[in-house]
Amino acid sequence: MYLEETYGNLSLALKNISHDIRPIGIIKCRFSAVDVNIYGLLLLIFNARTKKMLRHAAVSGCTPEIFEVDINSRWFSFEKKLYSSRLKDGALREITQKIEQSVLLEIQREKADNFYACWNAGDGESIKVLLKDTIQEVITYDTGRKEDVYLEFNCQNLNLRQFKYLMDADRIDELPLHLEEEKTYSSLVVLDTELVRNASEEIKASLIEAGDAVYTKIIDERDIGIYLSYLLGGRKGDEMMPLSANVEDVKILNSNVEIVVRFGPGIIGRAIVDARKKVGIIKNKGVRSYKWFYFLIAAGGILMYYVIKGF
C-alpha cells in the first residue's frame, strides 16, 4: 500500500510508514531577541495523523538563563523547566501568552495544511521558519522594534505508547482519561474554569472533543487559583484574561458537558457548560470524529434490515 501511494519510491514509503507508526510529533525550541533582551522556550506536541495539538506551551523573559535550557532533553523535562521559568522574576507573561496563541492560530488554522504537510515530508526547516516568523512578529509588535529572532529547533516522533508511558524520575503522571472520583485529583491542582466565546470561531459545547483548543478564563477565587492565574497570564490586575488551552477530556452530564483543559504540568481546569452554549475554539483543520454521523448510518442500516426481513 505504501509503495503504491508513493509510486514505487521506497525512501518516501519508509518515511510514510514511520510517520504512521509514530504519529506523535514533538517540537522543542529556544529563541532569543538579544537587542530587546527577550529569551524564550516553546513546546509543541501534536498528533500528525489527526492534525490535532495535544500540548502547547511557551515562556518568554528577560533573563538569559531561559535560553540555557537544553532542547535535547526529554519533552517532559523540557516542559517542567519551561513552566518553572514562568515562576521566576523577569518572566514576561503578556508576550508569553501572545506567542502561545499566535503559534497555535498559525498551526491549527492559518497554515495548518502547510505545517502538517511539511512535518510529514520531513521538512523541518520550513517549520522552523514558520515558528521563527510568528515569534518575531509578536516581539516586533510588542516592542515596537523590528527584531531578528534567533531560534534553535529540535524535533522527534513518538508512537502513542511512547508518548503516554514514557517513564522518567522527574515525570509527572499523565491525566487520567476520565475524572470520575475526587481522589483522581489528589496529585493535581484543579482550577474552576469557564469557557468563553470568541468572535472568529464558535461551536456548541456538546461538539467539543479531546484535543481541541478552546478559549478559557480561570475564575477560581482561591488564593492558589488567583496566584496561578497570574502566573499563566490569565489575569492583568483585577481583570481576567482569556487563555488558550487544550482539551484533555470531555464528559456528557445530562444537559451539561464537563470539559477538562490542561494549563501545565499538574495544573488543569474544569468547566461545567450547558451543552447548547457556544464557546470559542481555535478550529482544527484536522479530522473530527463524525460519531453522530456514523451512529445514524448504523441505525439506518439496522432499520433497513428489519424492514427487508419483514417483507
N, C-alpha and C positions, 0 to 999 in steps of 0.2 A: 504493500500500500504506500509506504513512504517513498520507495523508488519511483512508483508511478506518479505520485504527486510532484516529484522533482525532476521528472523526465529522465530518469537514469543517473542523476547527479548524486553519486554516493556520498560525497562530502556533505552536501546540503541535507541529504536524507538523514545522515547520522546526527547532524545538528538538530533537525526537527525532532528526532527520537529523543534526544537529550532534553529538549525543552518540554516535551510531553511527559517524560518520566519525572522531570524535576521542574514543575511549573511555578514554584515559588521563587520570585526574583527579589534580591536584596541589594540595595544601593546605599553605600555609606560615603558621605562627603565631608570634607572640611574646607572652609573657604576663608578668605581674608580680603579686606579692602584697607590696606595699610595707611593710606593717606588720610582716611577719616577714622582710623583706629577702630575698625569693626572686624571681629573674628567670629566664626560660627561653625556649626555642625548641622548636618542634615541626614536623616534616616528615612528610607522608603522601603516598605515591604509590600509586595503585591503578588496576586495570582495572575500570571501572564496568560493563562488559558481562558479565564473568565473575565479578564481585564478589570479586576477589582483591587482597590487599595486595601490592604489589611492593617497596616500601621503607617503613620507618617508623623514625623516629629522634627523640630528644628530648635536651635538655640543660637542667639547672637549676643555678643557682648563686647566690651571694650578692653578685655584682658587677654593678652596674647596666649595665656596658658590654655585657653579653649582650643586653640589651633594645635596644641601639642597632643591631643587625644589621638591614639593610633587607629587609623581607619582599617587596618588589617586585623584588628581584634574581632572576636566573635560578636555577632549582631546584638546579643542581649547584654554583653558587657559594654559595647559601644552605646547602646540605648540608655543604660544606667548612668554612664558618665555624661551623656547628653543632658539627661534630666537633672543630675546633680549640679551641672553647670548653671542651670536655671536658678538654683538656690543661692548662688554666690553673688557678692557685690559686683556691680558692673554689668549684670545681665540687662539686656535691652528688650523688655517684654513686648513693646509695641511692634518693633521691627521683626522680632521673632514670630509674632502672630501673623504679620503681613506676609512674611516669607512662607510660612506653613500654608496659608490659604492660597497664595498666588501659585505656588508649586502644584498644589492639589488641583486647582482650577485648570492649569495648563495641561496636566497629565490626564485628568479624568474627563475634561470636556473640550477645551480649545484644541488641544493637539493630541488627543487620545490615540487616534489611529496611527499617527506618526510615531508616538512614543513606543507603543507596543509592537509596531512593525519593525522599528529599529532594534528593539530588545530581542525579538525573535530571530532577527537576521544577525545578531551578534555585533551590531553597530554601536558600541559603547561610546565612541567619540561623538556621535550626533546627540546622544542622550546627555552627555557631559556638557555640550554646547547649549542645549535647551535649558538645563538646570542653571548653568552659569549665567545665561542671558536673563532668566527670570529673577534670580537673586540680585543681579546687577541692577535691574530695572527698579526693584524695591528699594535698594540702598540709595540709588540716584534720586529717586522721588523723595525719599525721607530726608536726605541730607541736603538736597538742592544742588549737589555737585555730581557731575558725570564721573563715575569712578570705575576703574577697571578692576574686576574681581578675579583674584587668583583662586582656582578650585582644584583640589585633588579628589580623586574618584576611585572607589573600589566597588566591584560588583561580584555577585555569585548566584548560583542556582541551587535550590534545595528541593527535595521531594517533600510531600506533605508530612510524612512521618518524621523526617529530619527536623522540619520546622517546629512541629508540635512537641516532640520528645527530646530534642537536643538537650543534653544534660551538661551542667557546669556547676561548680561550687557556688558561684555567685548568682545562679539563675533564680529569677522569681517565678513562682508557679504560674502556669497559664490559667486564664479564666475558664471555669467550667462552662459547658455548653448551656446548662440551664441552672438558674439561680433560684431553686425552689425552697431551700431551707436557710434559715438565718445563719447557721453555722458555716454555710458556704462563704460568708463574708468575713470569716474570722481573720484571714491574713490580708484583707483588702480594705482600703478606705473607700466607702461608698457615699457619694455626694448626691444630694437632692438636685435634680436637673430638670429643666424644661426644654422642649424643642420649640424653636421659633420659626416664623415664616421668613421667606426671602423672596424678593420680587422676581428674581430671574428664573428659579426653578422651584416648583412646589408640587407635592403629591400627597395623597391621603396617607395618614399614619399607618393604616392597615396594609399598605403596599410596600412599606419599608422592609428591607431584607438585611440579614447579616452581611457585612461587607460594604454597605452603602455608607456614604459620608454625609453627615447632617449638620445643621447649624443648631447650637445649643447655648443655653445660659445656665450657669451654676447659681442656683437660688438657695443653696444651703446656708442658713444663717448661724450655724455653729461656728465656733472660733476656728476649728480646723477647716471648715468649708470656706470661710472668708479668707483665711490665710492661703490656702491652696488656689483659690480663685485668683488672688493677686499674682501668685507665682506663675500660674498658667496663662496670664494675660486676660482673664475673664472679668477683671474689674479695673476701672480707672476712677480713682476717688471713690465716691459712693455709687457710681454708675456701673451697672452690669453690662459687660460687652459680650457679643456673640462669639463663640468659639466653634471651629470646625472639629468634628470628632468622628471616628469610625465606629459603626455599629457592630457590637460584638454578639448580641443575642436579641431575639425578638420573641415575645410570647403573647398569645391572644388570651385576654382575660374578659370574657363575656363581651361587652360593648367597648371595652378599652384594650389598649395594647401596652404591654410593658416593654420598654426599649432600654437596653443597656449599652452604654458607649464607653470607650476606653480613652482616658486622658493621658495616661502614662503608666509606667510600671507600678502596679499595686494601687492605682487610682482609677476608679470607674465612676460613671454617673448612671443614675437610674431615673427614668421618667415614666409616669403613667399618663397616657394620652388617649383622648377619645379617638376611636378608630376612624371616625369620619373627618377629624380635624386635618387641615392641610398644614404641612410643615416644610421648611426649607431643606433642600437637598442639593448636594453637588452631584449632578447626574452622571452616572457611569455610562460610558458608551459600550460597556461590556454586555455579557449575556445575562438577562434576568430569567428567573425560573418561572416560566409560564405555567405555574402549578394549577391555577384555576382553569386554564385553557385545556390542559391535559385531563383534568377531572371531568370537565364537560364532555370531552371526546369519549372518555371511558364510560360515563353514564349513558351517553347516547348509544354507544355500542351495545351495552347491556340491554337497554330498552329495545333496540332493533332486534337483538337475539330473541327476546321473549315474544315480540310481535310476529317474527317469522315462525317461531316454534308454535305459536298459537294457531297459525294458519296451516 
